Each structure stands twice: as structure tokens, then as C-alpha cells.
Amino acid sequence: MKTPEQIIVAPIITEKSMRGVAEKKYTFKVAKNANKIEIAKAVEEKFEGNKVVKVNIVNVRGVARRRNYRTPIGHTSAWKKAVVTLTQDSKGIEFFESMQ
């Protein structure tokens, strides 16, 4: 069984993801092989006192990059993003709350 630290890789801090904090929606970079049930359990274990209502997952494709005009095109690595919605009576995640 995977630990919550193996499933939740990093929080995503962007303008768009920070707009969802008011609605108790938090965005994380997660392991590529994690599913919605594992992500929900990991968030509930790692951030105690929170109950997950819904998890949305997006597979983010790698972006084509090239160094100069001679080199062939390469790609950045693909990754998975999860948007976790908490219940309204949950206390929230302090890391995201301190960013606002």
C-alpha cells in the first residue's frame, strides 16, 4: 500500500488554482498510477480533519520543446493533476490558506 507522501507529490500554486480555495477546491500534483479513491484517502490522512467530497483528475501531456533550430524536438514529462473538493464544514488546508 502506498503512503500519502507517495501519492501526493506536490501542491500546485497558480492563479487559477488559488481561485478555487474559497470554494474548498485544492489542486495537487499526484503520482501517475494513483486513482481517485487513493487520492481521496491520502488527502484525508495527510490533512486530518478534512472530508473529501469529490476528486477530479487530469492527465497533463508533456509539452514539445527544442533547444535550438538544429536539435530534434523533445518533450517534457507527462504528469497527473488532481483537484480535490472538500466538504463545507472541513477546516481547510493551512498551506493553501496561508498563500492568500
C-alpha positions as CSV (number, residue, x, y, z in Angstrom):
1,M,0.0,0.0,0.0
2,K,1.2,3.5,-0.9
3,T,1.7,6.2,1.7
4,P,0.1,9.6,1.3
5,E,3.5,11.1,0.6
6,Q,3.9,8.7,-2.4
7,I,0.5,9.6,-3.8
8,I,0.5,13.4,-3.2
9,V,3.7,14.7,-4.9
10,A,3.3,18.5,-4.6
11,P,0.7,21.3,-4.3
12,I,0.0,23.4,-7.4
13,I,0.2,27.1,-6.7
14,T,-1.2,29.1,-9.7
15,E,-3.6,31.9,-10.0
16,K,-6.3,29.6,-11.3
17,S,-5.8,27.0,-8.6
18,M,-5.9,29.7,-5.9
19,R,-9.3,30.9,-7.1
20,G,-10.7,27.5,-6.0
21,V,-9.5,27.8,-2.4
22,A,-12.5,29.9,-1.5
23,E,-14.8,27.0,-2.7
24,K,-12.6,24.4,-0.8
25,K,-11.0,23.1,-4.0
26,Y,-7.4,22.3,-3.8
27,T,-5.0,21.3,-6.6
28,F,-2.2,18.7,-6.3
29,K,0.3,17.0,-8.5
30,V,-0.2,13.3,-7.8
31,A,1.5,10.0,-8.8
32,K,0.8,8.9,-12.3
33,N,-0.6,5.5,-11.2
34,A,-2.9,6.9,-8.4
35,N,-6.7,6.6,-8.8
36,K,-9.4,8.8,-7.3
37,I,-10.1,6.6,-4.3
38,E,-6.4,6.5,-3.3
39,I,-6.1,10.3,-3.7
40,A,-9.1,10.9,-1.6
41,K,-7.8,8.6,1.2
42,A,-4.4,10.2,1.0
43,V,-5.8,13.7,1.4
44,E,-7.9,12.7,4.4
45,E,-4.9,11.0,6.1
46,K,-2.4,13.7,5.4
47,F,-4.6,16.7,6.2
48,E,-6.6,15.5,9.2
49,G,-10.0,16.9,9.9
50,N,-10.9,17.2,6.3
51,K,-13.5,15.1,4.4
52,V,-13.2,14.7,0.6
53,V,-16.4,15.1,-1.4
54,K,-15.1,14.8,-5.0
55,V,-11.8,14.2,-6.8
56,N,-11.3,15.3,-10.5
57,I,-8.2,14.0,-12.3
58,V,-6.4,15.5,-15.4
59,N,-3.6,13.7,-17.2
60,V,-1.3,16.6,-18.3
61,R,0.6,15.7,-21.5
62,G,4.2,16.7,-22.0
63,V,4.9,19.8,-24.0
64,A,7.1,19.8,-27.1
65,R,10.4,21.6,-26.6
66,R,13.5,22.2,-28.6
67,R,16.8,23.8,-27.6
68,N,17.7,25.4,-30.9
69,Y,16.9,25.0,-34.6
70,R,19.2,22.0,-35.1
71,T,18.2,19.7,-32.4
72,P,15.2,17.4,-32.7
73,I,12.0,18.1,-30.8
74,G,11.8,16.6,-27.3
75,H,9.0,16.5,-24.7
76,T,8.7,17.4,-21.1
77,S,7.5,14.5,-18.9
78,A,3.7,13.9,-18.6
79,W,2.1,14.1,-15.1
80,K,-1.2,13.8,-13.4
81,K,-3.1,16.6,-11.6
82,A,-5.9,16.2,-9.1
83,V,-8.5,18.8,-8.0
84,V,-9.8,17.8,-4.6
85,T,-13.1,19.2,-3.3
86,L,-13.7,19.2,0.5
87,T,-16.9,19.5,2.4
88,Q,-18.1,22.9,3.5
89,D,-17.6,22.1,7.2
90,S,-14.0,21.0,6.7
91,K,-11.4,23.2,8.2
92,G,-9.3,23.6,5.0
93,I,-5.7,23.0,4.2
94,E,-3.4,25.5,6.0
95,F,-0.7,25.6,3.4
96,F,-3.1,27.0,0.7
97,E,-4.9,29.3,3.2
98,S,-1.6,31.0,4.1
99,M,-0.9,31.8,0.4
100,Q,-3.9,34.0,0.0
